[in-house]
Amino acid sequence: MANEVVFADAYERDLTKLAEYEATGGYAALAKARTMGPQAVIDEVSASELRGRGGAFFPTGRKWAFIPKPDQNPNPHYLVVNADESEPGSFKDNEIMARVPHRFIEGCLITAHAVEAKWVFVYIRGEYTRPYEVLVAALEELKGREDILDGVTIVLHRGAGAYICGEETALLESLEGKRGQPRTKPPFPAVEGLYRSPTVVNNVETMATIPPIIDIGGAEYAKLGVPDSRGTRVVSISGHVKRPGNYEIENGTSVRSLIYDLGGGITEDRELKAVIPGGSSTVILRYDEIDVGYDFNSLLALKTAMGSAGVVVLDDRCCMVQLGIRISEFYEHESCGKCTPCREGTRWMTQILRRLEAGDAEQHELDLLLDVCDRINGKCLCPLGETAAIAVASYVDKFRGEFQQHVDEGGCPFGESSPLHNVLAPVAMHTHSPVAVVPA
């Protein structure tokens, strides 16, 4: 088997067209899955050791297995796909939906078969106009193809721009027409999800990985990658690199390779300062920590994570206090306000960081900033506030001297020379970027 999984054939043929997709073997995995039976499909996915590609990295087969059988719960079963992708630094799902819509749809239909669902809801980020239009066209092509749809209805639901709706229970609330705020758990969605019925919530990349797994078998797929991180991963590389874009890698590829081989190195041949490895909510890595595999266990050893696979590269001009402000402001703005530690804590973090940047902060405020982060972490209803606190605390922890400089010098030593002075370096939405598959 070639290493291409999610983007197999996508740059040689126009897989947005049903005929082209079927010519490459498209929907054959779906036909195979329907001969296997629901439990057999779940077992095959479990054998692949696939973990969710949305950020939590939970074993996919185990998640499906939590869904009660119809004789245990007579309510309808639902599949909900999180296509909101609002994590700063991540733009992989955008390209997956735009380039391989039928592979994504096929994965949805296989999953629906496995969990015995007749309804699939795709909650897609409202700003993702092109992927939405591509999916609409793909579904239009499937009209009348009952050999493929088999009575399953797929609904595209456009979000309204709330980061919090990336949290699965807030997403479900939004789908039901309510304000997007997290639910208290338990009950978990597998038992009481959409419309208080058994629901599986999965990510776009997870769905697009299912057809190849069924096609070649779970054991064969598990030969890719490394222990606890099998298979491939689509990473979004952005920031100060020469070749930003989406790249499909085999799990275990080094972070250094992502930056210097795939990303082409640092722009203007400057020095690397730091890298955010998995989207804005993950612990930052210093320049001397990049000789590490891009996989669950290796990054966990450095107390960080693959997250949503948004790799943001920062050069030596970047001010960490300014980065902290941008991240903290984002989470403050996106907090739903339901729980006090997140609502008040993110605002407090922003205020302290802004005082540091302006040169108005006193010495004790450095420790106060870490104390505020600690009072948020582990005390929120959902991960939003906690991840903001963890990320900002990592900046202070790994670049304490730089934060201290702001206090000692009464202002920012970088000032306007930092590319983060006005706004965090924009994340390019490279929906036409080359995809490379790199062996671990």
N, C-alpha and C positions, 0 to 999 in steps of 0.2 A: 504493500500500500504506500502510495505517496503520502508525504506529510500534510498536504493540504486537506483541510477538513471543512471549515466554515466557508472559505472562499474557493474551494475546489472548482476549477474551470471558469471562475467568474471573470478572469481577465483575458480569456481566450474566446469566450462566447457571451452573447447577450442573454444572461439567465433571467432577465426580467420578463422574457417571453416564454409562455407555457411550452410551446413547441420545442424551443431550444433546451429548456430544462428537461423535458421528457426525453429528448435525444441523448442527453448525458446520463440517463438512468433515473431521472427525477420521478418521484412518487412510487418507485419500485419498493422502496423501504416501507412505505405506508401499506402497500399491498401485502408485503411480507408480515408486517406487524399484525395485520388483521387476521392472518392465519394462525398467529401464535396465541392469541388470547391475552386479556389485560394483565394477568399476573405474570405471564411469561415475558411480556414486554418490560414490566417493572424489574423482573429478575435480571434481564439483559442489561438494563441501564445500571442496575446496582453492580453488576459484574464489571462494567466499564469504569467504575469508581469516579464517574463524572460528579463534579461539585458545581453548585450554582455559580453562574458567571455574573451575577448582579452585584456582588460585593460581600455578602455574608459567607459564601463558599460552603454552604450546607450540602451534604450528599443528596443528589437529586433523586435517586431511587428510594432512599429512605423517606424523603419528603412525600413522594407519591404514595408510599406504603401507608402513610398516616391517614389517608382518605378512607373512611369507612365504606364497606361494601353496600350496595343498594339494599340488601336485605337487613342491614344493620341501621341504615338511615334512609328512609324513603324519599327525602328531599332531593331535588335535582342536584347534580354535581356540576361544578363550574371550573373552567380553566381561565385564569386571568393572567395576561402577559404584561409585565411592566416594561413599557417602551418609553417611559418618561425621560430617562437619561439626563437628569439635571445636575449631576455631579460635576463641578468645575474640573476640567482636565480630561473628561471622558467624552468621546464622540464615536465610539466603535459601533454602537447599535444603529446609529444613523446610517452608516455605510452598509451594514448587514441588510437592513430593510431595503435600502435603495439598490443594492447590487444583487442580492440573492433572495428576493421576496418569496419565491416559491419554495426554496429550501426552508425558510422560516415558517411558511404556512404548513408545509409538510410536517415539520416538527410539532407544530401546534395540533395537527390532526392525529398524529401518533400519540401524543400526550393525552389528548381527549379520549382516545380509545383506551389507553392504559388506566385512566381514572374514571372511565365510563361517564364522560361528560358529553352533552349535546350542544352546549353553548360555550363559545370561546370569546372572551372580551380582550381586545388589545387596547391598552390605555397608552396612547401615544402622545408624546410631547407636542403641544400646540404649535411650537415654532418649527417643527420638523415638516415643513410643507412638502418637500420633494419625496421623502420616504412615504409620507401619507398618500400622495398621489400615485406613487408606484404600487403601493399595496392595494389601493382602490382598483387600479387597472388590472392587477394580478387576480383579485377576487372576481372582477368582471369576466375575466377569461375563464374562470372556473364555473360560471353559471351554467347549469345544465349538466355538469360533470358529476353525477351522483356516484359514479365509480370512485371518485376522489372524495367528495364531500360526505357521502353516506349519511345524510340527515343532520350533519353538524352545521350550525350557524356561527359564522365568525363576524363579530361586531367591532368596528373601529371606533374608539371613543377618544376624542381629542381633549387633552388636558388644557388647563387655563394658566399654566406657568407657575405652579407652586412646587418648590423643591420638596416640601414635606410629603407630597403625594408620591414620592419615590419610596416612602415607608409603606409596607404592604397594607396595613390596616387603614392608614389614611387614604391610600389609593382606593380601597374598597368603599370607604365612606363617600369619597368623591364620585365613584361610579354610581352609587345609590342616590346621587343628587344632593348630598349633604355637604357641609363644610369639611374640607380635607384636614382632619385631625386624627391622630393615632387613637386606637382603641386600647382599653386596658386588657391585658392578656394574663391568664386564660379568660375565655376560650380562645383557642388559636384558629386561624382560618380553615385548617383542615377539617375541623369539626363544625365551626360556625363562622363562615366567611361571608361571601357575597349573598345578600338576601337571607342571611342566617342559615346558609346551606354549606355543605362541604365544598371547599375551594382550594385549588392549588394555585399559587402565585409563583411564576417563574420569569426569568429574564429573557430578552430577545436572543442573546448569544447562546444561552442554554438550549432554547428551542431549535436554533439552527444547527446545533451539534447533534441532536437526536437522530435525524435520518442517517448520517454516516455510521453512527453506533449500531443501529439496527441493521444496516447494510452489511457491515463487516463483522459484527458481533462484539459484544462488550469486552471479552478477553483480548481481542486483537487491538481494540482501541486503547486498552489499558497498557499496552506495550509502549505507547508514546508518553513522554513526560517522565516524571520522577514520583516516588512514593508520596501519597497524599495529595499529589497534584498531577493527575494523569491527563494526557491529551494535550491539546493546543490551547492557546489563549490569544485573542485579538487585543493588542495593546495600542493605546492612543498616545503617541509621543508628540509633545508640543513644548513650547517655550523656546529657550535659546539653543536650538539645534538647527543644523543646516537642512535636514530633510524631515520636517515634521509630517506626521500622517499616521495611518493605521497599518499595523504589521501583525501578521499571524505568526506566532512563535511557538515552539515546543516548550512546554513548561519546564523550567530549570535553566533556561538560557540566562546568562549573567546580565545583571543590570548594566555593567560596563558595555557589553555588546549591544544592548538596546540603544545606548547613547552614542557610542562611537562607530559601530558598524552599521546599524540600521539608521540611526539619526544623523550619521555623517559627521559627528563631532560638534563642538560648540561653535556657534556663530562667531565670525570675526576671529576665529582661533583663540578665543579667550580661555581663561581657566574655569573649570567647573567649580562651583561653590557648593551646590546642594541639589538634590532631586526629590521631588514628591513622588513616591512610587505607585500609589494607587488611587489618585484623586485627592481632592483637597482635604478629605477627612482622615488621611493616614499620617502617621508619624514620619517626619522628614528624615532623609539620609544625608549625611555629610559627604563631601567629595571623596573621603577616604573609606567610605563604607559601601562602595559600589561593586566591589568584587564579591558579589553574593548572587546566588541563583534567584531567578524570578519565579519563586514557588512558595507555597504556603509555609512549610517548615523553616526554610532558610530565612525568609523575611520575618517570621515570628520570632526567631532567635534574636533579631534586632529590634523586637517589640513594634514591628510595623506589619503591613499587610499588602496584598495585591489589590484589595478593594475592588473598585470598578475598572482597574487597569488603565487609569489615566496617569501617564508618566510625564510630569512637568519638570523640565530641566531649567536650572537657574545658574547664571554665570556670576563671576566675581564682582560685578557691579551692584548686585542686588542687596538691598537692605532688608534684614530679617524682621525688623520692627514694622517696616512698611508692608511686608508680606503678611505679618500678623494682623495688621489693620484691615487689609483687603479680605482676608479669610474671616476674621471676626465680624466685620460689617456684613458680609454675605450671610452668615448664619444668624446674626441678629435680625436682619431683614426677613429671612425665610422662616424664622421661628413662628410656629402657629400660635404661641402664647398660652397654650393649655396648661403647661406646668411651670411653676415659679422659677426653679433653678435655671432653666433654659431661657425663659423670657427675660428675667432680670440679669442673669449671669452673663449672657452674651453681650448685653448692653454695657455692663460694667467692664467686661474685658475690653471692649472697644474704647471706652472712655480712658482707661489706664494707658492703653497703647497709643492713643492720640496724644495724651499728655507726655509720654516718653518721646514721641516723634517731634513734638513742639518744643521740647526742652523744659517743660514745666514740672516734670515728675520728680519726686523726692526718692531718696534711696530705698525707703521702706516699701515703696510701691512695686518694686520688682518682686519682692516676696509676696506682696498682696496679690499681684497678678496670678502667681502660682497657687495661692490660697483660693482665689475665686475659681480657678480651673478645677481644683480639687473638690470644691463644694458643688460643682456642676456634675462632675464625673460620677457615674453610678447612681445618680439621684433623679434621673429624668424618665419620663414615660416612654420615650423612644430614643434612638441613638443620635438625633440631631445635635442636641446640646453637648452630649458627651464627646462626640467626634470633634466638634469645634474646640472644646477644652483640651482634648488630647493633642490635637494638631498644634495649637498655639503653645501649649506647655512644652512640646518638643522643640520649638524654635528657641525658647528661653533656655532649655536644658542644653541644647547642642551649640548655641551661639550666645552663651551668657555674657561673654566679654563684649560682644557687640551691643547688647542691651545696656550693659554697664557704661559703655562709652556715651550713650545717649544721656545718661544721668550726669556723668563726670564732665562732659563737654557742653551740657546745656542745649543739646540739639542733635540732629542727625549728622553723623560724619559723612554720609553719602549724599544727602540732600537731593537736589534735582538731577544729579548724575545717575541716580539709580533708575533703571527702567520701570520700577514699581512706584515711582514717585506719584504719578497721577492715576495709574490703573495697572493692575496685574497684567503682564504681557498677554495679549489676546490669544485665545486658543483657536487655532485655525481649524475650520471644519473641512478637512480634506476628504471629501467624499469621492474624489477621483484619484487619490494618491495610490501609488503602487503598493501592493501587499507582498511582503516577503515572508517565507516560512524558513525559520532558522532552527536546525536541530540543536537539542540541548548538548 
